[in-house]
Amino acid sequence: METTFRRAERGDETLILEFIEGLAEYEHMADEVTATEALLEEWIFDKGKAEVLFVLADGKEAGFALFFHNFSTFLGKAGLYLEDLFVKPEFRGRGLGKALLKELGLIANERGCGRLEWSCLDWNQPSIDFYLAMGAEPMEDWTVYRMAGESLRELPRR
């Protein structure tokens, strides 16, 4: 099996959305996806707020990673935040997730980033085991907080 990578380009919105929906199904969160092809085109390609990398197995898109830059004030430099990494079920066990993560490491190093970070659901032991095997360390003493939807809309009025 030949493994290659390609960056998403305008016109890939349908494919990106398929990967997002596949991940959401895997995470038992399919009913939470409100992304559309138009939103992905606007935010990824028009506004440049995220990037997508596909891993291809024998020329077919088998997995994806969606990521963007964040910033560490302590390091004084940017990092990469991996929002989503997903390999289609029929391609799992072939090292494609590992290949994607390694390619993101190359991108982070080429860009001089200080960190590569992501979140993982507590119940997702296969992914946790994978990340630990790759050398990732779980953050201790940190809890992720989020405001979205109504709470975010109401924030300016609080």
C-alpha positions as CSV (number, residue, x, y, z in Angstrom):
1,M,0.0,0.0,0.0
2,E,1.4,3.4,-1.0
3,T,0.7,6.2,1.5
4,T,0.7,9.8,0.4
5,F,-0.7,13.1,1.6
6,R,-2.5,16.0,0.1
7,R,-3.8,19.3,1.4
8,A,-7.5,20.0,1.0
9,E,-8.4,22.5,-1.7
10,R,-11.5,24.3,-2.6
11,G,-13.9,21.8,-4.0
12,D,-13.1,19.2,-1.2
13,E,-15.9,20.5,1.1
14,T,-18.1,17.4,0.5
15,L,-15.2,15.1,1.3
16,I,-14.3,17.1,4.4
17,L,-17.9,17.0,5.6
18,E,-18.0,13.2,5.0
19,F,-14.9,12.7,7.3
20,I,-16.4,15.0,9.9
21,E,-19.7,13.1,9.9
22,G,-17.7,9.8,10.1
23,L,-15.8,11.0,13.1
24,A,-19.0,12.3,14.8
25,E,-20.7,8.9,14.3
26,Y,-17.6,7.2,15.8
27,E,-17.8,9.5,18.8
28,H,-21.6,9.0,19.2
29,M,-22.1,12.7,18.5
30,A,-23.7,12.6,15.0
31,D,-26.6,14.7,16.0
32,E,-24.3,17.6,17.0
33,V,-22.9,18.2,13.5
34,T,-24.2,21.4,12.1
35,A,-21.3,22.0,9.6
36,T,-22.3,22.4,6.0
37,E,-20.2,22.5,2.8
38,A,-20.8,26.2,2.6
39,L,-19.6,26.8,6.1
40,L,-16.5,24.7,5.5
41,E,-15.7,26.6,2.3
42,E,-16.1,30.0,4.1
43,W,-14.1,29.2,7.2
44,I,-11.4,26.9,5.7
45,F,-10.9,28.4,2.3
46,D,-12.2,31.9,2.3
47,K,-11.1,32.9,5.8
48,G,-8.2,30.5,6.1
49,K,-9.0,29.6,9.8
50,A,-8.2,25.9,9.5
51,E,-6.3,23.5,7.3
52,V,-7.1,19.9,6.3
53,L,-4.6,17.2,5.4
54,F,-5.7,14.0,3.8
55,V,-3.8,10.7,4.0
56,L,-4.3,8.6,0.9
57,A,-3.9,4.8,0.6
58,D,-3.3,3.8,-3.0
59,G,-4.6,7.1,-4.2
60,K,-7.8,7.1,-2.2
61,E,-8.5,9.5,0.7
62,A,-8.5,7.2,3.7
63,G,-8.2,9.7,6.6
64,F,-8.0,13.3,7.5
65,A,-6.7,15.8,10.0
66,L,-8.1,19.2,10.5
67,F,-5.8,21.6,12.4
68,F,-5.1,25.3,13.0
69,H,-2.6,27.5,14.7
70,N,-2.9,28.5,18.3
71,F,-0.5,30.5,20.4
72,S,1.5,29.8,23.6
73,T,2.2,33.0,25.6
74,F,4.6,31.0,27.8
75,L,6.6,29.8,24.8
76,G,6.1,33.0,22.8
77,K,5.3,31.1,19.7
78,A,2.6,29.4,17.7
79,G,1.6,25.8,18.0
80,L,-0.7,23.5,16.0
81,Y,-4.0,22.4,17.4
82,L,-5.3,19.2,16.0
83,E,-9.1,19.5,16.1
84,D,-9.9,16.2,14.3
85,L,-8.0,13.1,13.2
86,F,-10.0,10.3,11.6
87,V,-9.3,7.2,9.5
88,K,-12.1,5.5,7.8
89,P,-12.9,2.1,9.5
90,E,-12.0,0.0,6.4
91,F,-8.5,1.6,6.4
92,R,-7.7,1.2,10.1
93,G,-4.8,-0.9,11.3
94,R,-2.6,0.1,8.4
95,G,-0.6,2.9,10.1
96,L,-2.5,5.7,8.5
97,G,-3.3,7.5,11.7
98,K,0.3,7.3,12.7
99,A,1.4,8.6,9.3
100,L,-1.0,11.6,9.7
101,L,0.3,12.4,13.2
102,K,3.9,12.2,12.0
103,E,3.1,14.4,9.0
104,L,1.6,17.0,11.4
105,G,4.7,16.8,13.5
106,L,6.7,17.6,10.4
107,I,4.5,20.5,9.6
108,A,4.7,21.8,13.2
109,N,8.5,21.5,13.1
110,E,8.9,23.1,9.7
111,R,6.8,26.1,10.9
112,G,8.8,26.4,14.1
113,C,5.8,25.6,16.3
114,G,6.4,25.0,20.0
115,R,3.6,22.5,20.5
116,L,1.2,20.1,18.8
117,E,-1.9,19.7,21.0
118,W,-5.3,18.0,20.8
119,S,-8.1,16.7,23.0
120,C,-9.4,13.2,23.3
121,L,-12.6,11.9,24.8
122,D,-12.0,10.1,28.1
123,W,-13.8,6.9,26.9
124,N,-11.8,6.6,23.7
125,Q,-9.2,4.1,25.0
126,P,-8.0,3.0,21.5
127,S,-7.1,6.6,20.7
128,I,-5.6,7.2,24.1
129,D,-3.4,4.1,23.7
130,F,-2.4,5.2,20.2
131,Y,-1.4,8.7,21.4
132,L,0.5,7.4,24.4
133,A,2.4,5.0,22.1
134,M,3.3,7.9,19.9
135,G,4.9,9.7,22.8
136,A,2.1,12.1,23.7
137,E,1.6,13.1,27.3
138,P,-1.8,13.8,28.9
139,M,-2.2,17.1,30.5
140,E,-2.7,17.0,34.3
141,D,-4.5,19.6,36.3
142,W,-6.2,21.1,33.3
143,T,-9.9,21.0,32.4
144,V,-11.2,22.1,29.0
145,Y,-14.0,24.7,29.2
146,R,-16.3,25.6,26.4
147,M,-18.9,28.2,25.5
148,A,-21.0,27.6,22.4
149,G,-24.4,28.2,21.1
150,E,-26.7,30.1,23.5
151,S,-24.0,30.6,26.2
152,L,-21.6,32.1,23.7
153,R,-24.3,34.4,22.3
154,E,-25.2,35.5,25.8
155,L,-21.6,36.1,26.9
156,P,-21.5,39.8,25.9
157,R,-24.6,40.5,27.9
158,R,-23.3,38.9,31.2
